[in-house]
């Protein structure tokens, strides 16, 4: 059975929405950046190098799910597309987006052709390998449960040294999966570059027809298709052919989720055309202007709550309480971000990042 969750429809689609504009928009708005810098490339590279350092510290010492070091690494690659035409960028976007599906079904095609021309001895050998693999599956699951149990115990009750060592073990387990994740995120970065150059968001009022079409395509192809693939994954038996399970999983991952992200983005743009919603969404803009500060603050709050050197709640909070905690944290960050930006130009982390990028202390207060 393929395991999905409704949470994946929201969180991972939001991740796409969050990652798309970052480096892509910074690179896409090059002309604006060059007004304050004679050499945009040097500024861009310094900016990414500093972000990479912050991300590696965060990844190594606090949380295996850090995205900053991945964003920075992909940002270096994005520079290769600095002079690319819009059409070329879109071709690469679709190419990277289709890569997982093409490679997966290419593999299944190869397996099918191989089986078609296999001898009886080959089939017997392959059947034996599958049987051995099935026999080892309970052992692998047991080892996986042991890893999770150890992780839960160490994180909630271990010493600072034990927690740090366990963090390094988590990092080691995470690294192999970053290649596939990186391809997915780089697709978002390229799309963010294309969006920045297109000017669609800057002239949203002139392009409402485009955003309405994106809204409906995203609603039908993203939200509804996500729930449909989730339902298929729940009812699909474990004995279903691998290619069927892969088809459902890839559709959910690489078709419905990007379209769901497009739905969320178009919804915000359309809502922002109304004064009421523009005022209601304004605090979210403040959170976005302090994205790095708020992101790192999530880690500070969560490690204090869950790790052993804080309250030791790791593995003791259920989904419902976890969701409530997310609303509480974000609910507090919105007014805090608004208050902070009413007094200061940048968030604390953004100020540090900017000062290191330009090699001098940046003005912090609004009066400066």
N, C-alpha and C positions, 0 to 999 in steps of 0.2 A: 504494500500500500504506500502511496505517496502521501507524505504528511505536510499539509499546509496549515496555515492558521489565518483567521480574518485579520490578525495583527499584521501579517506580512503584506497584506493589501495596502495598509496605511503606512506602516513604518518604512518599508523599503521603497515604496513609491515616493514618500516624502524625502527619503535620502537622495533619490534622483533629482527631485526638485531643488533640494538644498545644494547639491554638488554642481549642478549645471552652470550657474552664473559665475562661480567664484573666479578661478583663473581665466576662464574663457572671457568673462566680462572685462577683467583687468587688462588682458591682452587685446581684446577687441576695441577697447577705448583708448588705444595707444596715443592717439593725437592729443587727447586731454591730458594724459599723464606727462607727455613730453613738454607741456607748458612749464612744468615745475622741474624738469630734469633734462639736461643736455643729451644724456645717453640713456634712452629708455631701457635698452637691453641690460645694462649694468644694474639699474635699479630693480628691474624685474628679477634678475638672477639673485641679487642680494636678498630681495624680499622672500624668494623661495628658499634660499639657503637657511635663512633665519627660521622660517616656518618649519623646515625639515628638522632643524635642531630642536625646536620646541616639541615637534611631533615625536621624535625619537626618545626624548626624555619622558614624555607622556606615555608612550608605548612601553618603554622599558620599566618604568618605575610605578606606573599607576593602573593602566588599563590596556588589555590586549586589543580592544576594539577601536583604538585610536585611528582616526582618518587623516590627521594632519600630515603625517609622514608620507602617506599615499598621495594626498593632494599635491604636496610639494614635488614629489618625484614625477608625477604625471604633468605637473606644470612645466618642468624642464622639457619634456617631450613636446608639449603644446607649442613651444617656441618654434618648432620645425614648421608649423603651419602659419607662421606670422604673416607671410606674404601670399598665402594661398587664396585663390579666388573662392567666392561664396559657393559656386557650384561644386568645386573640388572638395570643399569641406563637407558639403552634404553627401557627396559620394562616399567619402570616408566614414561619415556617421552611419550611413546605411550598411556599409561594408563591415564595420566593427559590430553593429547591432545584429547582423545576420551570421556573424562568425560562429557563435556557439551552436546555432541550429545547423548550419552547413557542416561543421566538423562532426557534430553528434550523429547526424543522419548519414554522413559519409562513412563514419565508423560502422554503423549498422549495415550499410550497403556492402562494405568490405567483408563483414562477418557473414552476410547472406551469400555472397559470391563464393567465399571460402568454403562454406558448408555445402554449397551446390556441387562443388568439384572435389569434395573431400572423399577419401577412400573409407572403407569400412573400418580399417584400423585407426584412421584419424578420428572418426566419429566415436569409436570406443574410448580412445584416449581422452577426447574432449568431455565425454560423459563422465569419465572417472574424475577428471579435474573438477567438474561442477559438483559432483557428489562430495568430494573432499572439502570443497569450499563451503557447501551447505553444512557439513558436519562441524566445521570450525566456526560457523557463525555464532552459535551460543557462547563459545569461548571468547570471541571478539566482543560480543555484547557485554559479557561479564567484566572483561578488562576495562571497557569503556565506562561501565557503572562504577568500577573501583576508582577510576580516574576522577569521575565527578564527585564521588563520596570524599575522596581525599581532598579535592579542591575545596569542597564545602567546609570541611573540618578545619583545614589550614587557614582559609580566609576568615573564618568566624572566630577561631580560638588561637591561632598560631602567633608566634613572636613576629616582630617586624622583620627579622632575618628570614624566617620561614615563609612569611607572606611574599617577600621579595623573590626568593628562590622559586616559589610556586608561580609568581608572575612571569619569571623568565621561562618556565616550562610552558605556560600558556602562550607566550610569544612564539616559542619554537613550534608549537602545534598550529598556530595561526598562520605563520609565514607561507607555507605551501599554497594556501588558498588565496593569497593576495594577488597572484597572477591573473586568475579568472576575474576576481573582483576589480582588479586594475583595468582590465579591458572594458568592463562594464562602465566604470567611472570615467574612463577616458572618452568613451562615446558621449557621455554627458558633458564633459569639458568642451569637446568639439562643437556640440550643439550650442553650448553657452557662447562660444566664440561666434558662431553663425548668428545667434540671436542678437548679440551685442552690435555686430556690424549691420544687421538688418534695420535696426532702429525701431522694431515693432513695439517694444515696451515703452520707449521714449515717446512714441506717437500712438499710444494705445487708443486714444479717443478717435483717431482717424482710421483705426483698423479693427473696430468692434466686430465687423462681419467675420473677419478671420478668427477672432477669439471665440465668437459664438459657434463657428463650425468646429473649432478645436474642442469646445465644451461638449458638444453633442457626440462627437467621435470618441472623446475620452470617456464620456458617461457610458456609452454603449459598448465600446471596444475595451475599455479599461475596467470600470467598476463592475459592470454586469458580467463581463467575461472572466474577471478575477474570481467572482463568487461562483461562476459556473465551473471553472477549473478546480476551484477549492472543493466543490461538491463532487466532481469526478474523482479527485484524488482520495476523497473519503470513502467512496463506494467501490473504488477499483480494488479487486482482489490481489493478494500478494503473488498469485500465480499468473497474473496478466503478463503478456510478453514485454520484454524490456523496452522495445521500441514504442509500445503504447504508453508505458509509464513515462518514457522520455518525452514523448509528444505532449502529454499533459503538462509535465513539469516545465518544459521549455516555453510552451504557450503562456503559462502563468508567469514565468520569470522574465521573458524577453519580449513579450507582446502586450499582455494585459497590464503589467506594472508600469512600463513607460507611458502607455496611454492613460492609465490612472493618474500618473504624475502630471500629464498634460491637462487632464480634467481639473485637478486641484489648482494648477497655475492659472488656467483660463477662468476658473471660478473667482479667484482673487482679483484678477484684472477686471472682470465684469462687475463684481460687487463694488470695486473701488470707484466706479463711475457715479455712484450715488453718495451724496453728502453724508447720510447717516452711517453707511458702511465705511466710508473713508475715515470718519472720526473713530468708529469702532475698531478699525484695523490699525489705526495709527500706533498704538502701543506695540504691536507686533513689528512695526518698522523699526522702532527703537531697539527691540531685541535683536533684530537683524543687523543694525549698525554696530552692535556690540557682540557680534556672533562669536568671536574668538573668546572673549571674556566669559560669556555665558556658557560656552561649550566647556571651557576649563572649570568653570564654577560647578557644572554638573558633576565632574569628577571629584572636586573637593567635597561637595555635599554628600555624594553617594559613597565615597570611600570612608568618610566619617561615619556614616550611618551603618554601612555593611561590613567593613573590614574590622579585624580583631582589635586594632589600635583605636577604634572608635566605639560604636555601640554593638558591634559583632552580630548584626542582623542578617548576614550573608546566608542565603538558603532558607531563611525563616519567614520571608514575606511572600504571601500568595499573590496571584495575578491581580485580584481585585484591589488589594491594598497597594500593590505596585502601581497600578493605573492611577489610583487616587493620589499617590505620592507624586507622580508625574504632573498631574494637574496642579497640585499645591506648589511644586517647585517652579513650574512655568508661570503660574499665577502670581508668584512673588517676584519673579524676574521681570515681568512686564512693567509694573510700577517702579521697580528699582531702576530699570534701564531708562525709563522716561525721566525719573528724577535726576539720574546721573547726567544725562545728556542735556538737561536744563541748566547744568552748572559747568559741564566740561565738554571739550570738543570730541574726545574719544573715550572709549572704554579703557581701563587700565592696561589690559593685554594688547589692545590695538595701539595704544600710545607707545608702549615698549617696542612693539614690532615696528612701528613707523620710525621711531627714534633710531633704532639699530639699522634700519634700512637706509636712512639718509645720513647716518653717521653723526648726528647731532641731536641734542635734546629738543623735542618738538614742543610748541606751546600747548599747554593742557587746558587752562581755563578759557572760558569764552571771552573774557576781557583782554586776554593777551593778544 
